[in-house]
Amino acid sequence: MSVGAGPAQEQGQSFFEAVGGHATFDAIVRAFYEGVAADPVLRPMYPEDDMEGAVSRLTLFLEQYWGGPTTYSETRGHPRLRMRHMPFKVNPDARDRWIAHMREAVARQNLAPLHAVTLMDYLERAAHSMVNTFDATEES
């Protein structure tokens, strides 16, 4: 992963604020979904008419997780990530593709190295916990 020289985190500042707030998380998620849109394994998991909804939900979730507004929980309740992903075939191939697109999206933001590594550590652990099958992926 390529990381940049974004600003350091000030004492008392949330991770959300330190990395640039909403603008940064929105940019990461939009870049991530650019990769998903072109991925033959991941794209079918997202309804054609709801990609913007997916962008919004992931942005709100990440912002809340990292110390930003609590809009996600106020509008959707508890995240329940495993339950929300259960309807989808998330195997190691899908997980690895998800991580690769997210790694590229995070790298494009030129975050401070510690912020990039911290964010990717969480995202990779979360992706590993979403695996719910070891059945092979059928590419469309």
C-alpha positions as CSV (number, residue, x, y, z in Angstrom):
1,M,0.0,0.0,0.0
2,S,1.3,3.4,-0.9
3,V,0.8,6.0,1.9
4,G,1.3,9.7,2.0
5,A,2.3,12.4,4.3
6,G,-1.1,13.6,5.5
7,P,-1.3,15.6,8.7
8,A,-0.6,14.1,12.1
9,Q,-3.3,13.6,14.7
10,E,-3.6,16.4,17.3
11,Q,-4.1,15.5,20.9
12,G,-7.8,15.1,21.7
13,Q,-8.7,14.9,18.0
14,S,-10.8,12.0,16.8
15,F,-9.5,9.8,14.0
16,F,-12.4,11.1,11.9
17,E,-11.2,14.7,12.3
18,A,-7.6,13.9,11.9
19,V,-8.0,12.3,8.5
20,G,-10.1,15.1,7.1
21,G,-13.7,14.2,8.2
22,H,-16.6,13.6,5.9
23,A,-14.7,14.6,2.7
24,T,-12.0,12.0,3.3
25,F,-14.4,9.1,4.1
26,D,-16.7,10.1,1.2
27,A,-13.7,10.0,-1.2
28,I,-12.5,6.7,0.1
29,V,-15.9,5.0,-0.2
30,R,-16.5,6.5,-3.7
31,A,-13.1,5.3,-4.9
32,F,-13.8,1.9,-3.4
33,Y,-17.2,1.6,-5.2
34,E,-15.5,2.5,-8.5
35,G,-13.5,-0.7,-8.1
36,V,-16.5,-2.7,-7.0
37,A,-18.5,-1.5,-10.0
38,A,-16.0,-3.1,-12.3
39,D,-15.5,-6.3,-10.3
40,P,-17.3,-9.4,-11.7
41,V,-17.6,-11.0,-8.2
42,L,-18.5,-8.1,-6.0
43,R,-20.7,-6.1,-8.4
44,P,-23.6,-8.6,-8.4
45,M,-23.9,-8.2,-4.6
46,Y,-25.1,-4.6,-5.0
47,P,-28.6,-3.7,-6.5
48,E,-28.2,-1.7,-9.7
49,D,-30.6,1.0,-8.4
50,D,-28.9,1.3,-5.0
51,M,-25.2,2.0,-5.5
52,E,-25.6,5.5,-4.1
53,G,-27.4,4.0,-1.1
54,A,-24.5,1.6,-0.6
55,V,-22.0,4.6,-0.8
56,S,-24.1,6.5,1.8
57,R,-24.4,3.6,4.2
58,L,-20.7,2.7,4.2
59,T,-19.7,6.3,4.5
60,L,-22.0,6.9,7.5
61,F,-20.8,3.6,9.1
62,L,-17.1,4.4,8.8
63,E,-17.6,8.0,9.9
64,Q,-19.4,6.9,13.0
65,Y,-16.9,4.1,13.8
66,W,-14.0,6.5,13.6
67,G,-15.5,9.2,15.9
68,G,-17.7,11.2,13.5
69,P,-21.4,11.8,13.5
70,T,-23.7,9.1,14.8
71,T,-26.1,9.4,11.8
72,Y,-25.6,5.7,10.9
73,S,-27.0,4.4,14.2
74,E,-29.7,7.1,14.3
75,T,-31.0,6.0,10.9
76,R,-30.2,2.3,10.7
77,G,-29.8,1.1,14.3
78,H,-27.0,-1.1,15.4
79,P,-24.6,-2.0,12.6
80,R,-25.0,-5.8,12.9
81,L,-22.4,-6.3,10.2
82,R,-22.4,-10.1,10.0
83,M,-26.2,-10.2,9.9
84,R,-26.5,-7.5,7.2
85,H,-24.0,-9.4,5.0
86,M,-25.4,-12.9,5.6
87,P,-27.6,-12.9,2.5
88,F,-24.5,-12.5,0.3
89,K,-21.9,-15.2,-0.6
90,V,-18.8,-13.8,1.1
91,N,-16.0,-16.3,0.5
92,P,-12.3,-15.7,0.7
93,D,-12.2,-14.6,-2.9
94,A,-14.9,-11.9,-2.4
95,R,-13.1,-10.9,0.8
96,D,-9.8,-10.5,-0.9
97,R,-11.3,-8.5,-3.8
98,W,-13.1,-6.2,-1.3
99,I,-9.8,-5.7,0.6
100,A,-7.9,-4.9,-2.6
101,H,-10.4,-2.3,-3.7
102,M,-10.5,-0.8,-0.3
103,R,-6.7,-0.7,-0.1
104,E,-6.5,1.1,-3.4
105,A,-9.2,3.6,-2.3
106,V,-7.4,4.3,1.0
107,A,-4.0,4.7,-0.8
108,R,-5.5,7.3,-3.1
109,Q,-6.2,9.6,-0.2
110,N,-2.6,10.2,0.7
111,L,-3.2,9.7,4.5
112,A,-0.5,9.9,7.0
113,P,1.2,6.5,7.2
114,L,-0.1,5.7,10.7
115,H,-3.7,6.6,9.7
116,A,-3.6,4.5,6.5
117,V,-2.3,1.5,8.4
118,T,-4.7,1.9,11.3
119,L,-7.7,2.2,8.9
120,M,-6.6,-0.7,6.8
121,D,-6.0,-2.9,9.8
122,Y,-9.6,-2.4,10.9
123,L,-11.0,-2.8,7.4
124,E,-9.1,-6.0,6.8
125,R,-10.1,-7.5,10.1
126,A,-13.8,-6.6,9.4
127,A,-13.6,-8.1,6.0
128,H,-12.2,-11.4,7.4
129,S,-15.1,-11.5,9.9
130,M,-17.6,-11.2,7.1
131,V,-16.6,-14.5,5.4
132,N,-19.7,-16.8,5.6
133,T,-18.9,-19.5,3.1
134,F,-16.0,-21.3,1.4
135,D,-18.0,-22.2,-1.7
136,A,-16.3,-21.0,-4.9
137,T,-17.3,-17.7,-6.5
138,E,-19.2,-17.7,-9.8
139,E,-18.1,-14.8,-11.8
140,S,-20.7,-13.2,-14.0
